[in-house]
Amino acid sequence: MLVGHVNGAIGPATAIYVNRLLRDAAARDARCLVLTIDTPGGLADAMRDIIQSIFASPVPVVTFVSPQGARAASAGAVIMLSAHVAAMAPGTNIGAAHPVSIGPGGESNADDTMNEKVTNDAAAYARSIATRRGRSVEWAERIVRESISSTADEALKEKVIDLVAPGLDDLLARIDGRAVDVEGERRTLHVADAAVVDAPPTLREQFLSRISDPNIAYLLMLAGVFGLFFELQNPGAILPGVVGGLCLLTGAFALQMLPVNWAGAGLILLAMVLFVLEVKVTSHGLLTVGGVIAMLFGSLMLIDSPFPFMRVSLAVIVPSVLATAGFFLFAVGMGVRAQRRRVTTGNEGLRGMEGVARGAVNAAGGSVLLRGEFWNATSDEPIADGDRVEVMGVDGLRLHVRRVVPR
């Protein structure tokens, strides 16, 4: 018997983990799969993926809201309804599955008709699951339409769950001998003496879960932009380009697992352009202000999720926006100043330098001492030995100079 753990927000990484557990349980011919649940909810697509896998599983699935103080809210509540056996520990709660669509400021951004459509769809989905598992259809609809939440005892009384158990051992003892419907076949659970195998997420699944955190994905994308920009400004540095490329690709992979609002991504890209233009165009700071505003709103809009825990946190956005503005103003400004700096190497670097004539210098030729080196030189005017000269041009290995008039 396998025991898995669904903790934190439900997203694509959670669906990958649960689907892997179901495959492993089937391959091992496990007596059942127990999923301990403690979640505030998550993405509807990931929830539906998990539920479809549970319905198709040849192995009975037992969901258990645990430990005490845990919750199965929103998407977690609907997943609980889909299990062959649903249980809760004392002091836990379940429910509050009303679909929400909110904008970057936290306000509703969908019209009444669209909200009604989404709510009706979610309510019908919850009812269908409850009907299939023989649970309270009325309660399933109310958690969607009224956002009700129930304690373990209330859920048991409402016939939402099958039992309340303080721990895993007690749960297994109480479900032993219970008959469940698995793909249309009645099967009896024999789990009292079953070997319990804990199945935590693999390193890959932990990595996917970590980077699918909107805050991590957002920071990875910014780090990637910084690294690649630094590499372009300083070709050959290598390390910033390699790290930036890895961060950018990893961040892009993480974002494709999240509900990205591409208008928000576009605003962030616009902000980067405005920051670069600020050091090239005289705007008296207007481009910087525009860049900060664009990046702030773009960051708030980037993850299109109804749940605050599935969006980029303001505590991450504000420092990131300020740091990005400072980075571009400093890095791009330094680059522009370097480009405008006078050339100090090669033939161009010799222009304007001063030396001393060593012998007479005229149109026919002569010699000057420059930077400790003797150079052949010509001049349009006669220059006496010892006079200071200034380089006006370079023709191959011959300098064209003029006499420096003492002030």
Phi, psi and chi 1 to 4 in degrees:
 res  aa     phi    psi   chi1   chi2   chi3   chi4
   1 MET       -  131.4 -177.6 -175.2   66.0      -
   2 LEU   -98.4  146.3  -68.0 -178.2      -      -
   3 VAL  -126.4  117.5  178.3      -      -      -
   4 GLY  -111.3  171.0      -      -      -      -
   5 HIS  -136.2  119.2  -49.0  -81.0      -      -
   6 VAL  -105.4   99.2  176.8      -      -      -
   7 ASN  -120.1  144.0  -61.5  -39.3      -      -
   8 GLY    81.6 -170.3      -      -      -      -
   9 ALA   -64.5  142.0      -      -      -      -
  10 ILE   -88.6  121.2  -66.4  172.6      -      -
  11 GLY  -143.4 -169.3      -      -      -      -
  12 PRO   -56.4  -36.9  -26.4   35.2      -      -
  13 ALA   -64.5  -35.9      -      -      -      -
  14 THR   -64.1  -43.2  -47.1      -      -      -
  15 ALA   -63.2  -40.7      -      -      -      -
  16 ILE   -60.9  -42.7  -68.1  171.9      -      -
  17 TYR   -64.6  -49.6  170.2   53.7      -      -
  18 VAL   -65.0  -41.3  173.5      -      -      -
  19 ASN   -62.5  -37.5  -71.7  -22.8      -      -
  20 ARG   -66.2  -40.2 -166.7  -96.5  -60.4  174.1
  21 LEU   -61.6  -41.8  -71.3  179.7      -      -
  22 LEU   -65.1  -39.4  -70.0  169.1      -      -
  23 ARG   -66.2  -42.8  -70.1 -166.6  -57.6  -89.9
  24 ASP   -62.8  -42.1  -73.0   -5.6      -      -
  25 ALA   -62.2  -40.6      -      -      -      -
  26 ALA   -67.3  -40.9      -      -      -      -
  27 ALA   -66.3  -33.6      -      -      -      -
  28 ARG   -84.3   -6.8  -66.5  166.6  179.0 -110.3
  29 ASP    55.6   44.1 -165.1   22.1      -      -
  30 ALA   -65.5  152.1      -      -      -      -
  31 ARG   -70.3  -31.8  -61.5 -176.9 -175.1 -176.9
  32 CYS  -169.2  167.4   74.2      -      -      -
  33 LEU  -117.8  123.1  168.0   64.1      -      -
  34 VAL  -102.0  126.8  177.4      -      -      -
  35 LEU  -112.3  111.3  -69.4  175.7      -      -
  36 THR   -79.2  138.1   65.3      -      -      -
  37 ILE  -127.2  132.0  -65.7  179.7      -      -
  38 ASP  -149.4   94.4 -179.0   10.7      -      -
  39 THR  -144.5  144.5  176.8      -      -      -
  40 PRO   -84.3   -3.6   32.3  -35.8      -      -
  41 GLY   122.5 -162.0      -      -      -      -
  42 GLY   167.8 -151.3      -      -      -      -
  43 LEU   -82.3  137.8  -58.2  178.5      -      -
  44 ALA   -63.4  -39.4      -      -      -      -
  45 ASP   -63.0  -42.6  -70.8  -16.6      -      -
  46 ALA   -65.6  -40.5      -      -      -      -
  47 MET   -59.6  -47.1  173.2 -163.7   73.1      -
  48 ARG   -65.4  -36.8  -72.1  175.9  179.9 -100.1
  49 ASP   -60.9  -44.8 -171.4    2.6      -      -
  50 ILE   -64.4  -45.1  -68.1  171.4      -      -
  51 ILE   -64.6  -41.6  -68.5  172.8      -      -
  52 GLN   -60.5  -39.2  -71.1  171.3    4.9      -
  53 SER   -68.0  -38.0  -61.3      -      -      -
  54 ILE   -64.7  -43.6  -69.6  175.1      -      -
  55 PHE   -62.4  -34.0  -79.4  160.1      -      -
  56 ALA   -88.5   -2.5      -      -      -      -
  57 SER   -73.2  132.9  172.4      -      -      -
  58 PRO   -80.6   -4.4   30.6  -35.3      -      -
  59 VAL  -109.6  131.9  175.7      -      -      -
  60 PRO   -58.2  140.4  -21.9   32.5      -      -
  61 VAL  -114.6  128.7  176.6      -      -      -
  62 VAL  -114.2  122.6  178.6      -      -      -
  63 THR  -102.3  140.7   50.6      -      -      -
  64 PHE  -141.5  109.6 -176.5   33.2      -      -
  65 VAL   -73.8  108.4 -174.8      -      -      -
  66 SER  -157.8  154.1  174.5      -      -      -
  67 PRO   -80.0 -172.5   32.4  -36.7      -      -
  68 GLN   -59.2  133.7  -63.0 -174.3   34.2      -
  69 GLY    97.9   -7.4      -      -      -      -
  70 ALA   -78.8  174.7      -      -      -      -
  71 ARG  -147.5  155.6   58.1  178.9  169.2  169.0
  72 ALA  -126.9   84.3      -      -      -      -
  73 ALA   -98.9  155.3      -      -      -      -
  74 SER    52.4 -117.4 -167.3      -      -      -
  75 ALA   -58.6  -33.5      -      -      -      -
  76 GLY   -63.2  -35.6      -      -      -      -
  77 ALA   -66.1  -41.3      -      -      -      -
  78 VAL   -68.6  -37.4 -175.5      -      -      -
  79 ILE   -62.6  -39.0  -68.6  172.9      -      -
  80 MET   -58.1  -41.8  -74.0  -73.1  -64.5      -
  81 LEU   -63.1  -27.7  -67.5  175.1      -      -
  82 SER   -82.5  -13.2   70.3      -      -      -
  83 ALA   -74.2  156.5      -      -      -      -
  84 HIS   -66.7  -36.9  -60.8   89.3      -      -
  85 VAL  -134.2  131.5  178.0      -      -      -
  86 ALA  -119.7  131.4      -      -      -      -
  87 ALA  -139.3  159.1      -      -      -      -
  88 MET  -138.8  149.2  -63.7  174.3   65.8      -
  89 ALA   -86.0  154.0      -      -      -      -
  90 PRO   -58.4  145.4  -21.5   32.7      -      -
  91 GLY    80.9   14.4      -      -      -      -
  92 THR  -110.6  169.8   58.2      -      -      -
  93 ASN  -142.5  162.0   64.1  -77.8      -      -
  94 ILE  -146.0  145.5 -178.1  174.4      -      -
  95 GLY   133.4 -151.4      -      -      -      -
  96 ALA    53.6   64.7      -      -      -      -
  97 ALA  -112.6   25.4      -      -      -      -
  98 HIS   -69.0  128.4 -177.1   78.6      -      -
  99 PRO   -69.5  139.4   26.1  -32.9      -      -
 100 VAL  -128.6  141.0 -176.3      -      -      -
 101 SER  -129.4  111.0  178.8      -      -      -
 102 ILE  -128.6  158.0   61.0  179.4      -      -
 103 GLY   -95.8 -174.2      -      -      -      -
 104 PRO   -64.5  -23.5   21.4  -32.1      -      -
 105 GLY   -92.0   -1.8      -      -      -      -
 106 GLY    97.9   -4.4      -      -      -      -
 107 GLU   -91.5  159.8   72.2  -77.5   -4.3      -
 108 SER   -66.9  134.1  173.6      -      -      -
 109 ASN  -120.7   14.6   65.2   -1.5      -      -
 110 ALA  -115.9  145.6      -      -      -      -
 111 ASP   -74.1  169.8   58.0   33.6      -      -
 112 ASP   -61.4  -38.3  -67.9  -20.6      -      -
 113 THR   -64.0  -45.3  -59.0      -      -      -
 114 MET   -66.1  -41.0 -178.9   56.5   68.5      -
 115 ASN   -59.7  -41.4  -83.0  -30.5      -      -
 116 GLU   -64.9  -40.9 -174.9  177.7   -0.5      -
 117 LYS   -62.4  -46.4  -73.2 -178.5  179.1  179.9
 118 VAL   -63.4  -42.7  172.6      -      -      -
 119 THR   -64.9  -43.8  -59.5      -      -      -
 120 ASN   -62.4  -40.7  -71.9  -20.2      -      -
 121 ASP   -63.2  -46.0  177.0   69.4      -      -
 122 ALA   -65.6  -39.2      -      -      -      -
 123 ALA   -64.9  -43.3      -      -      -      -
 124 ALA   -63.9  -38.1      -      -      -      -
 125 TYR   -65.2  -45.4 -172.6   61.9      -      -
 126 ALA   -63.7  -40.4      -      -      -      -
 127 ARG   -63.1  -42.5  -70.1 -161.5  -50.5  -90.5
 128 SER   -63.5  -38.4   68.4      -      -      -
 129 ILE   -67.4  -46.1  -65.9  171.7      -      -
 130 ALA   -60.8  -40.1      -      -      -      -
 131 THR   -63.2  -44.2  -60.3      -      -      -
 132 ARG   -63.4  -36.5  176.5  165.0  179.9  172.6
 133 ARG   -95.9    2.6  -65.6  -56.4 -171.9 -158.5
 134 GLY    70.7   30.9      -      -      -      -
 135 ARG  -102.4  176.2  -50.8 -164.9 -167.8  -76.1
 136 SER   -66.9  112.1  171.9      -      -      -
 137 VAL   -69.2  -38.2  175.1      -      -      -
 138 GLU   -62.0  -44.9  178.7 -174.4   -2.1      -
 139 TRP   -65.1  -41.0 -174.9   89.6      -      -
 140 ALA   -59.2  -38.2      -      -      -      -
 141 GLU   -73.6  -36.4 -179.3  154.2    2.2      -
 142 ARG   -69.1  -32.0  -69.3 -175.7   65.3 -162.8
 143 ILE   -67.5  -23.4   63.8  170.4      -      -
 144 VAL   -86.9  -48.7  174.1      -      -      -
 145 ARG   -81.1  -33.6  -63.5 -167.6 -178.8  -80.6
 146 GLU  -114.0   -3.2  -57.5  174.9   25.8      -
 147 SER    57.1   34.5  -65.6      -      -      -
 148 ILE   -71.6  156.1   66.1  166.2      -      -
 149 SER  -135.6  142.2 -173.3      -      -      -
 150 SER  -124.8  148.4  -57.4      -      -      -
 151 THR   -76.0  174.1   65.1      -      -      -
 152 ALA   -60.3  -46.0      -      -      -      -
 153 ASP   -65.3  -39.8  -68.5  -25.0      -      -
 154 GLU   -65.9  -40.3  -69.3  170.1  -14.0      -
 155 ALA   -64.8  -38.6      -      -      -      -
 156 LEU   -65.2  -42.4 -178.4   62.8      -      -
 157 LYS   -64.7  -36.1 -176.9  178.3  178.6 -179.5
 158 GLU   -80.6    0.4  -68.5  -79.0   -9.7      -
 159 LYS    62.0   38.3  -62.3 -177.5  179.0  179.2
 160 VAL   -89.3  -37.5  175.3      -      -      -
 161 ILE  -119.8  171.5   61.4  173.1      -      -
 162 ASP   -96.8  -28.1  -59.9  -66.0      -      -
 163 LEU  -165.6  163.3   68.2  151.7      -      -
 164 VAL  -114.3  126.4  176.5      -      -      -
 165 ALA  -135.6  138.2      -      -      -      -
 166 PRO   -72.7  -25.1   24.5  -33.5      -      -
 167 GLY  -156.2  176.5      -      -      -      -
 168 LEU   -64.5  -42.6 -178.9   61.2      -      -
 169 ASP   -61.5  -44.9  -68.3  -21.0      -      -
 170 ASP   -65.0  -38.2 -174.8   65.6      -      -
 171 LEU   -60.3  -47.9  169.3   66.2      -      -
 172 LEU   -63.8  -38.9  -63.4  179.2      -      -
 173 ALA   -64.8  -35.0      -      -      -      -
 174 ARG   -83.7  -23.9  -64.7 -178.6   60.7 -177.7
 175 ILE   -93.5   -5.3   65.8  174.0      -      -
 176 ASP   -61.8  128.5 -173.5   57.6      -      -
 177 GLY    88.5   -2.0      -      -      -      -
 178 ARG   -76.5  138.7 -179.7 -176.3  -69.1  -93.6
 179 ALA   -94.0  134.2      -      -      -      -
 180 VAL  -130.9  159.2  -65.6      -      -      -
 181 ASP   -96.9  114.2 -174.3  -30.7      -      -
 182 VAL  -117.8  108.1 -179.6      -      -      -
 183 GLU    52.4   44.9  -63.9 -176.0  -53.7      -
 184 GLY    81.1    2.3      -      -      -      -
 185 GLU  -114.7  131.5  175.5 -171.5  -14.6      -
 186 ARG   -76.1  125.3  -63.0  -64.1  -70.1  177.5
 187 ARG  -132.1  138.7 -171.4 -179.1  -58.2  179.8
 188 THR   -97.6  132.4  -57.9      -      -      -
 189 LEU   -81.1  128.5  -63.2  176.2      -      -
 190 HIS  -122.6   87.2  -60.9  -72.7      -      -
 191 VAL  -123.6   -3.1  -65.3      -      -      -
 192 ALA   -61.1  -38.5      -      -      -      -
 193 ASP  -108.6   14.2   59.6  -15.2      -      -
 194 ALA   -74.5  145.5      -      -      -      -
 195 ALA   -73.0  127.7      -      -      -      -
 196 VAL   -93.6  121.6  176.3      -      -      -
 197 VAL  -112.9  113.5  177.8      -      -      -
 198 ASP   -74.2  132.6 -168.7   58.5      -      -
 199 ALA  -126.7   79.1      -      -      -      -
 200 PRO   -72.4  167.8   28.6  -35.0      -      -
 201 PRO   -60.5  144.0  -21.3   32.4      -      -
 202 THR   -71.3  171.2   62.0      -      -      -
 203 LEU   -59.8  -40.0  -71.8  176.7      -      -
 204 ARG   -61.5  -45.1  172.7  179.7  177.1  -88.9
 205 GLU   -68.1  -36.2  -69.6  159.6   -9.7      -
 206 GLN   -65.2  -40.5  -68.5  178.8   41.4      -
 207 PHE   -63.1  -46.6  174.6   74.0      -      -
 208 LEU   -61.7  -40.0  -67.6  177.2      -      -
 209 SER   -65.0  -40.0  177.6      -      -      -
 210 ARG   -67.5  -47.2  179.2   62.8   63.3 -177.2
 211 ILE   -75.3  -18.6   65.5  171.5      -      -
 212 SER   -80.4   -1.8   62.4      -      -      -
 213 ASP   -66.1  123.4 -179.1  -43.1      -      -
 214 PRO   -53.6  -36.6  -26.5   35.1      -      -
 215 ASN   -65.4  -42.2  -66.4  -50.6      -      -
 216 ILE   -66.9  -45.0  -59.3  -61.8      -      -
 217 ALA   -59.9  -41.5      -      -      -      -
 218 TYR   -63.3  -46.0  175.9   73.0      -      -
 219 LEU   -68.0  -35.4  -68.8  175.4      -      -
 220 LEU   -63.0  -42.1  -78.0  171.5      -      -
 221 MET   -63.2  -43.8  -69.4  -63.7  -67.7      -
 222 LEU   -64.4  -42.2  -69.7 -175.1      -      -
 223 ALA   -62.4  -38.1      -      -      -      -
 224 GLY   -63.7  -42.6      -      -      -      -
 225 VAL   -63.6  -43.8  170.0      -      -      -
 226 PHE   -60.4  -47.4  -68.6  164.0      -      -
 227 GLY   -62.3  -46.7      -      -      -      -
 228 LEU   -66.9  -37.8  -67.7 -178.4      -      -
 229 PHE   -64.6  -42.7 -177.6   82.9      -      -
 230 PHE   -63.4  -38.3 -169.5   86.6      -      -
 231 GLU   -65.9  -40.2  178.6   66.5   28.6      -
 232 LEU   -67.0  -33.7  -68.1  174.3      -      -
 233 GLN   -75.2  -26.4  -71.9  -70.3   99.8      -
 234 ASN  -132.1   72.5  -58.2  -89.3      -      -
 235 PRO   -55.2  134.9  -23.0   33.6      -      -
 236 GLY    99.3   -8.9      -      -      -      -
 237 ALA   -65.8  -31.5      -      -      -      -
 238 ILE    69.2  -61.4  -60.4  177.4      -      -
 239 LEU   -56.4  -49.3 -178.6   61.7      -      -
 240 PRO   -59.6  -36.9  -22.8   33.5      -      -
 241 GLY   -67.5  -42.1      -      -      -      -
 242 VAL   -65.7  -49.1  172.2      -      -      -
 243 VAL   -64.0  -42.3  174.0      -      -      -
 244 GLY   -62.5  -42.3      -      -      -      -
 245 GLY   -63.0  -43.9      -      -      -      -
 246 LEU   -62.0  -44.6  -70.7  173.8      -      -
 247 CYS   -64.3  -42.5  -71.2      -      -      -
 248 LEU   -65.0  -45.1 -164.4   62.5      -      -
 249 LEU   -67.3  -40.4  -69.1  174.8      -      -
 250 THR   -65.8  -42.6  -55.2      -      -      -
 251 GLY   -63.6  -39.4      -      -      -      -
 252 ALA   -64.7  -39.7      -      -      -      -
 253 PHE   -63.7  -41.1  177.5   79.4      -      -
 254 ALA   -65.1  -41.1      -      -      -      -
 255 LEU   -66.6  -31.0  -72.4  178.4      -      -
 256 GLN   -70.9  -13.6   65.5   90.7   25.1      -
 257 MET   -89.9   -4.6  -63.7 -165.4  -62.9      -
 258 LEU  -114.9  157.5  -64.0  168.4      -      -
 259 PRO   -77.2   86.3   28.1  -34.1      -      -
 260 VAL   -81.8  135.0  175.5      -      -      -
 261 ASN   -93.4  111.0 -176.6  -34.7      -      -
 262 TRP   -71.9  -18.3  -66.2  107.9      -      -
 263 ALA   -65.8  -39.4      -      -      -      -
 264 GLY   -64.2  -42.2      -      -      -      -
 265 ALA   -63.1  -37.8      -      -      -      -
 266 GLY   -64.5  -38.4      -      -      -      -
 267 LEU   -65.2  -37.8  -77.2  172.5      -      -
 268 ILE   -65.0  -42.4  -66.4  176.3      -      -
 269 LEU   -62.3  -41.6 -179.2   60.4      -      -
 270 LEU   -60.5  -39.8  173.5   63.1      -      -
 271 ALA   -60.8  -41.8      -      -      -      -
 272 MET   -60.7  -43.1  -57.9  -64.1 -179.1      -
 273 VAL   -62.7  -43.0  173.6      -      -      -
 274 LEU   -64.3  -37.8  -67.1  177.7      -      -
 275 PHE   -64.1  -40.9  -70.1  144.6      -      -
 276 VAL   -66.3  -41.6  172.3      -      -      -
 277 LEU   -66.7  -26.7  -70.9  177.0      -      -
 278 GLU   -57.8  -36.2  174.5   60.5   45.6      -
 279 VAL   -87.2   -5.9  -62.9      -      -      -
 280 LYS  -108.6  -20.3  -62.6  179.4  177.2  -67.5
 281 VAL  -122.1  136.3  178.1      -      -      -
 282 THR   -77.5  103.2  -56.5      -      -      -
 283 SER  -122.1   -1.2   70.0      -      -      -
 284 HIS    57.1   36.8  -54.8  -70.6      -      -
 285 GLY    88.9   -6.0      -      -      -      -
 286 LEU   -65.3  -38.1  -69.3  178.9      -      -
 287 LEU   -66.3  -36.6  -71.8  174.0      -      -
 288 THR   -65.5  -44.6  -62.1      -      -      -
 289 VAL   -61.0  -44.4  172.9      -      -      -
 290 GLY   -61.7  -38.9      -      -      -      -
 291 GLY   -65.0  -41.8      -      -      -      -
 292 VAL   -63.5  -44.7  169.2      -      -      -
 293 ILE   -64.3  -45.0  -66.0  174.0      -      -
 294 ALA   -62.1  -42.4      -      -      -      -
 295 MET   -70.6  -36.5 -172.2  169.2 -179.6      -
 296 LEU   -63.0  -51.1  178.6   62.0      -      -
 297 PHE   -68.1  -37.5  -81.0   97.1      -      -
 298 GLY   -62.6  -39.8      -      -      -      -
 299 SER   -67.4  -38.9  -59.6      -      -      -
 300 LEU   -66.6  -32.3  -69.8  170.4      -      -
 301 MET   -89.9  -11.2  -64.6  166.9   57.7      -
 302 LEU   -56.6  -46.8 -177.4   62.3      -      -
 303 ILE  -102.9  115.2  -54.7  -61.0      -      -
 304 ASP   -90.1   78.1 -172.3   14.4      -      -
 305 SER  -129.0  144.6  170.5      -      -      -
 306 PRO   -76.8   -9.2   27.6  -35.0      -      -
 307 PHE  -107.2  131.9  -54.3  105.7      -      -
 308 PRO   -57.2  -36.4  -24.7   34.1      -      -
 309 PHE   -73.2   -7.9   55.9   83.4      -      -
 310 MET  -106.5   10.7  -70.3  -64.0  -68.7      -
 311 ARG  -118.1  165.5  -61.0 -163.1  -56.0  -88.3
 312 VAL   -69.8  130.5 -176.0      -      -      -
 313 SER   -72.6  144.5  168.8      -      -      -
 314 LEU   -60.8  -32.7  -94.1  177.5      -      -
 315 ALA   -65.3  -20.8      -      -      -      -
 316 VAL   -93.7  -38.9  173.3      -      -      -
 317 ILE   -64.7  -50.6  -70.1  174.6      -      -
 318 VAL   -60.3  -52.3  173.4      -      -      -
 319 PRO   -62.0  -35.2  -19.7   31.9      -      -
 320 SER   -65.9  -41.7  -62.0      -      -      -
 321 VAL   -63.1  -47.0  170.5      -      -      -
 322 LEU   -64.6  -41.2  -63.8  178.2      -      -
 323 ALA   -66.5  -38.7      -      -      -      -
 324 THR   -65.6  -44.3  -58.8      -      -      -
 325 ALA   -60.4  -44.8      -      -      -      -
 326 GLY   -64.5  -40.1      -      -      -      -
 327 PHE   -61.7  -48.4  171.4   82.2      -      -
 328 PHE   -68.5  -39.9  -86.1   93.1      -      -
 329 LEU   -64.7  -38.3  -68.9  176.9      -      -
 330 PHE   -75.7  -51.5  172.8   77.4      -      -
 331 ALA   -66.7  -47.7      -      -      -      -
 332 VAL   -68.5  -38.5  178.4      -      -      -
 333 GLY   -61.4  -42.4      -      -      -      -
 334 MET   -63.1  -38.7  -69.7  -69.1  -70.4      -
 335 GLY   -64.5  -43.0      -      -      -      -
 336 VAL   -66.5  -40.6  171.2      -      -      -
 337 ARG   -64.1  -36.6  -77.2 -167.0  -68.6  -88.2
 338 ALA   -65.8  -37.3      -      -      -      -
 339 GLN   -68.1  -32.0  -68.1  176.5   -2.1      -
 340 ARG   -84.5  -11.3  -66.9  174.8  178.0  173.4
 341 ARG   -67.2  144.7 -170.0  177.9  -57.6  140.4
 342 ARG   -61.9  137.3  179.8  179.6  175.2  -84.1
 343 VAL   -67.4  134.7  178.8      -      -      -
 344 THR  -119.0    3.0   57.9      -      -      -
 345 THR  -127.5  162.8   59.4      -      -      -
 346 GLY    71.2 -168.9      -      -      -      -
 347 ASN   -62.4  -39.6  -71.7  -13.0      -      -
 348 GLU   -64.8  -30.8  -71.2  -62.1  -41.4      -
 349 GLY   -70.6  -17.9      -      -      -      -
 350 LEU   -79.4  -24.8  -66.5  173.3      -      -
 351 ARG   -60.4  133.2  -67.5  179.0 -178.5  -86.6
 352 GLY    87.8  -11.2      -      -      -      -
 353 MET   -74.6  153.6  -63.6 -170.3   68.4      -
 354 GLU  -112.2  145.1  -66.8 -173.5    3.4      -
 355 GLY  -141.5 -164.7      -      -      -      -
 356 VAL  -129.4  133.5  179.0      -      -      -
 357 ALA   -69.6  134.2      -      -      -      -
 358 ARG  -114.3   85.7  -73.7  -66.8  178.1 -104.8
 359 GLY    99.5  175.9      -      -      -      -
 360 ALA   -70.6  142.0      -      -      -      -
 361 VAL  -126.9  129.4 -179.7      -      -      -
 362 ASN  -147.8 -165.1   51.3   40.3      -      -
 363 ALA   -64.0  -26.2      -      -      -      -
 364 ALA   -77.1  -24.9      -      -      -      -
 365 GLY   141.6 -171.4      -      -      -      -
 366 GLY   157.6 -169.1      -      -      -      -
 367 SER  -138.7  141.7  178.1      -      -      -
 368 VAL  -132.2  151.9  -60.5      -      -      -
 369 LEU  -100.0  120.2  179.7   64.9      -      -
 370 LEU  -136.4  120.3 -178.4   69.0      -      -
 371 ARG    55.2   37.3  -65.9 -168.9  -51.7 -171.5
 372 GLY    78.5    9.2      -      -      -      -
 373 GLU  -122.8  146.4  -59.6  172.6  -21.1      -
 374 PHE   -91.1  129.3  -74.1   98.0      -      -
 375 TRP  -123.0  144.1  -70.8   77.6      -      -
 376 ASN   -72.4  141.1  -67.3  -35.5      -      -
 377 ALA  -146.9  156.0      -      -      -      -
 378 THR  -128.9  159.9   60.6      -      -      -
 379 SER  -149.2  144.8  174.4      -      -      -
 380 ASP   -76.2  -13.8  -65.9  -24.6      -      -
 381 GLU  -127.3  150.5   58.2  179.6  -27.0      -
 382 PRO   -65.7  135.2  -19.1   31.9      -      -
 383 ILE  -125.6  130.9  -61.1  176.3      -      -
 384 ALA   -85.7  161.0      -      -      -      -
 385 ASP   -59.6  132.2  180.0   31.6      -      -
 386 GLY    91.7  -11.4      -      -      -      -
 387 ASP   -70.0  147.4  -72.7   -9.8      -      -
 388 ARG   -80.7  141.0  -66.4 -161.8   62.0   79.1
 389 VAL  -128.6  158.5  -62.1      -      -      -
 390 GLU  -122.8  136.4  178.4 -175.5   -3.6      -
 391 VAL   -76.8  123.5  177.9      -      -      -
 392 MET  -101.2  -24.0  -55.6  -59.4  -64.8      -
 393 GLY  -170.3  169.2      -      -      -      -
 394 VAL  -132.7  129.5 -178.3      -      -      -
 395 ASP  -124.2   94.9 -179.1   14.0      -      -
 396 GLY    66.6 -116.5      -      -      -      -
 397 LEU  -105.7   18.2  -63.3  177.8      -      -
 398 ARG  -117.4  132.4 -175.9 -179.1  -64.4  -86.8
 399 LEU   -94.3  146.2  -54.9  179.9      -      -
 400 HIS  -109.6  119.5 -176.3   68.2      -      -
 401 VAL  -124.8  167.6  -59.8      -      -      -
 402 ARG  -137.5  157.6   69.6  177.6  178.6   86.4
 403 ARG   -75.4  137.3 -174.5  167.6   62.7   87.7
 404 VAL   -86.4  122.2  176.5      -      -      -
 405 VAL   -82.0  122.7  178.6      -      -      -
 406 PRO   -61.8  140.2  -19.8   31.8      -      -
 407 ARG   -89.6      -  -64.0 -177.6  179.1  178.5
